[in-house]
Amino acid sequence: MIQEAANQLDAHFVEIVRWHFSPETGTPYWLDWAKNAGWNPAEEVTSFADLMRFDHFDGQILRTDPHERWVPKAYEGKPFMIFETGGTTGMPKQRINWEDYKRDYEAFSDTLNDDTFPPGGYWLMIGPTGPRRLRLSIEHLAQHRGSSCYFVDLDPRWVKKLIKGKQFDQAKAYMRHVIDQAVSILEHRKVDVLFTTPKLLEELSERVSIADAGVKGVFCGGTTMTPQTTRFLMEEVLEGRVNFVPTYGNTLMGLAAHKPDLAADGYSITYFAPQPRAVLRVVDPDDTKRTVDYDTWGRVELTTLTKEFFMPRFLERDAALRRRPCELYPWDGVAEVRPFGAEAAKIVEGVY
């Protein structure tokens, strides 16, 4: 199975690179890049190993480049959506999108249990909406499963500013404001599935019993979850009565699923990228062409491979343990994701 997945990745990588670097279908940014690269990716790539011929993607250009530079010729004239990364201050990174978010979340839907994420039920999302793709993605996931979704919005950038400014009373007041709205919906509406972040989930459980409120499944992501946090959420917050599904994802990657049976792994969460549409490597920070050994810490490197968006070797602000493939996901996983090194001092997770 591992070799089969590797072969599939090789073929997909070649297809996507040729798509973005061919004059008939290509992306203006990458077509211009190739003129100065000294090699022709459309003709020369033969396998995923050729990824190493690309330098690390500079995410800063997503803050400044005109969106038209990222429209593949095959998509010319087709209106697109503009999604932003989380960001804390200044101009956020922006990615244009047509159908990728739907495909990402439809694939993730296949990993969910119908008993605890029942088709035809009702969802409640407590999290950032606005310019992020998360709101549309969660709603699409719910509707893909025949369900409808309620929303409680929050602005994580504002919370992070409050915390950085040591205005902790204001941050707590804002969290109460968000939780008040969620409690009101749970008290007056039937909710089967909840999506939120670990901190908001814990805060909500201080106000209501999530299991007694009728919630059957919780889909949770957005921040660091240590094994201790994971066990606390599953056993105390959810009382061992609600299915807990942790996720790891972002606007640039899509959505990574977790290895099932968390208790058997000591509540250490391992995530697997939605290969071949995206690939995660855990690399040596001092030699990023080299992946670290299994069960060793390194920096997370993301490559995105869809016809809408090609992004090679982007260094995330995350560190993780490299984990071995498993039966469901026969490629490398990333575990115990947390902010990376010196970057950690700059990151305020706030309500995440």
N, C-alpha and C positions, 0 to 999 in steps of 0.2 A: 504493500500500500504506500509506503514511503517513496519508493521509486516511481510508482504511478503518479503520485502527487507532484514529484519533481519533474517528471516528463510533461505533465499538464502545465506546470509553471513555465517551463522552457518555451513551450509552444505559445502560451498566452503572452509572455514577455515579448517574443519576436513579433507577434501580431500587433500588439499595442505600440511598440516602438516604430514599426513600419507605418502604422496608421498616422502617428503624430509627426513623422519625418518625411512622409511622401507628399509631393506637391499637390496631388489630387485631393487628399483628405487632411493634410497636416495642419498643425497649429502654428500661427505666425511666429510666436516666441521661439518655438523649437526649430522652425525652418531657418530663422535668422541665426540661432545658436549654432546650427550645423555648418553654416558658412564659414565660421571662424574656428571650428573644432578640430580641423585637421583630419577628420574621418567622417564617413557617411553612415550613420546609424541605420538608416533605412535599408542599406545593402549589406552591412557588415555584421550586425548582431546575429548570433546563431543559437544562443542559449541565455539563461538567466545569469550565467557567470559573467556575461558582458556588462552587467550592471556596474562592475568595478571600473569600467572605462568612463563612467560619468563621475563628475565631481559632486560634492554635496550640494543639494538644492538650497538656494538662498531664499528663505521665506520672506525676506524683506521686500522682495519685488512684488509680492502679492498685496503689499500696502500701497504701492505707487504705480505699477504698470497699468495702462488702460485695459479695461476688460476685453476690448476687441482683440488684443494680442493673444488672448487665451481661448478664442473661439476657433475650434477646428473647422477647416474649410467645408467639411461635410455638414456642419451645423450653421453655416452662414445664413443670416436672415431669420433665424428661429429665435424668438425672445427667450431670454434666460433669467433664472433667479440668481440673486446675489446673496450669498451666505457669509457671515462673519465668524471668525474665531472668537473665543471668549474675550481675550484682551483685558487689560486693567486700566491702562492710560494710553493716550495718544491714539493714533490711527490703527485700527485692527487689521489683521490680514483678512482678505476677502477672496472667496472662491466662487466662480460662476458654476451653475448647475442646471441640468435639464431633468434627467431621470435617475441619476446615480443614487440619490437618497432613497428613492423608492426601491430600487433593486437591492440596495444594502439591507434595508429593513425587511423586505420580503424574504430574503435569504435567512435573516436572523429569526424570523417568525417560525421557520421550520424547526428551530431548536426548542421551542416553547411547548409545554405540556398543556393539552386541551382541558385537563381537569382543573388546573390552577390558573390558566390564562384562557378562560372559556370563550369560545366564539359566541358572538351575540351579546356579550356582557358590556359593562361600562368601565371605562378607565378614568383615572384622575392623574394628571401630570402636575406636579409641583416643581417648577423649575423655570429657567430662562426661556422666554419665547422671542419676541421681537425679531431682530435681524439674523438670528441663529437658525440653522437648519433643524435643530432639535425639535421645535414645536411641530413643524410640518412632518418630520420623520415619525414622531410618536403618534401623531394623529393618523398618518398613513398606515403605520403598523396596526393600530387599533382597527381601522376600517378594513384593512387587508384580512383581519381575523373576524370580520363581520360585526365589529363593535364600534361604539362611539366614545368620545373622550371629553371630559371636563378639564379646565385649565385654571391653575393659580399661577400667575406670573411673578417673577422676581427679577431684579436687576443686580446680578453678581458684581458688576463693576462698581456700583454704588456701595455695596457692602464692603468690598475690598478697600475702597477709599476710606470708609469710616474706620475700618480696623487699622489701616496704615496710619491714620490720623489719631489713633488711640481714642476714638469716640465710641467706646465699647457700649455705653448705655444706648446710643442711637442704633448701633448694629443689633443689639438685643431687641430693641423696640421694633425694628424693621422685621426681624425674624418672627416676633409675636404677631405682627400684622399679617405676614404670610400664612402662618400656622392657623390664625383665627379663621381665615378664609377656607382653608382646607378642612378644618373641623366642621365648619358650617355645611360644607358640601357633604361630608360623610354623615352628618346628622340628618340631612334632608333628602339625600339621594342614595340610590343603590350603587355601590362601587365594588367591582370585582377585582380590579387590578390597579396597582399604584405604581407610578414612576416618580422617583425623586432621588435626592442625594443622601448619603449616610447621615450627615448631621441633621438634615431636615426630618429624616425618618425617625431618628432618635428623639428629636424635639416633639414630633407629632405624637409619639408613643407616651410622652409625659402627660398628654391631654386626653387621649382616648386609647382604648385597647384596639389595635389595628385588626387583630383577628376577630374580636367581637363585633367590630364594625362591618364585617362581612367580606373583608378583603381576602382573596384566595392566593394571589400572587403579587410579589413585589419585584420590580425591575429597577435596579439601583446602580448608579454610576456617578462619575464626575470627580472622584478624588481618591486619595490614598486609602486603602483598607488593609490594615495589618491583620494577621491571623487572629489576634485578640479582638480587634474590632469586628471582624466577620463573625466570630463565634458569639460575641455579645449581641450583635444585631439579630442573628438567627435564633438564639436561645432565650434572650431576655426581651428584646424589643418586639420580636415577632412571636415569642412564646412557643417556638417550635411548632407552630400551627399554620404558618404561611410559607409558601414556596418562595425562596429567596434566590433571585437571579442577578448576580453582579455582572456589569459590563464595563468595557473600556473602549472608548472611541472618541472621535472628534470630527470636525468638519472636513479635514483633509484626508482622513483614512476611511471613515465608515464606522463599522461596529464590529468589535471583536467579541466572540463568545467565550464562555468560561468552561473549563473542564468540569464535568459533573462530579457529584459526590465529594463535596468540600470537606466533610468530616473525615473521610478516609485520608485526605491529604493534610490533616492537621489544620484545616481551615485556611490554608495558604491557597490563594486564588491564582490559577494559571489561565491566562487569556491566549486565544489563538486568533490571529488575523483572518479576515475573510479571503483567504487565498483562493484563486490567484489574483483577485481584484486588488488586493493590498498585501504587502509583505512586511513583517517586522523582523529585524535582526537586533540582537543584543551585542554591541560592539565594544571593543577596547577603546576607551576615551583617548588614549595616547596613540593608537594605531587603528583607525576606524575601518580599515579594510579587513581587519581580523575580527571574527566573532570570538567571544569569550568561551571558555569551557562551560559545559552544562553545570547548573546549580552555582554559577558564579555571577557576581554583579557586573553590570556594564551599562552603557548608555543605549537607549532605544533609538533605532534608526528606522524610519518609515519610507517605503516606496509605494506609491499609488499607481495602479495600472488599469485605467479604464479608457474608453474611447473619448470620454468627456475631459479627462484630466490625467496627465502624465507628470509624476513628480518623483524623481529618483533620489534616494539616499538623503532624505531630510532628517536632520538630527533633532529629535524631540527634546523637550525639557525634562524628560523622564529617565529615571534609572530603573532597572529591573533585573531579576534573575533569569538567566536563560534556562528554559526547561525543555525536556525531551518531548518528541511527538507522542501522541496517544492514539488510541484506536479510532476515535471519532475525527480527530484532526491530525493527520499524519505529516505534520511539519512542526518546526520549532514553536514553542510558546514563550510568553513573557509572564513572569510571576512577581507578585508583591510590588507592583508599580508604585513609584514614589518620585517626588521631585529630584532632579539630578544635581548633585554636587553643589558647586558654588551658586548655581541658579536657585537652589532651594531657599537661600537667604532672601531672594528677591520676590518669591512667590507667596502671596497671601491667599490661602484657600477659602477664607470667608465661610459662606454658607455651604460650601462644598466640603 
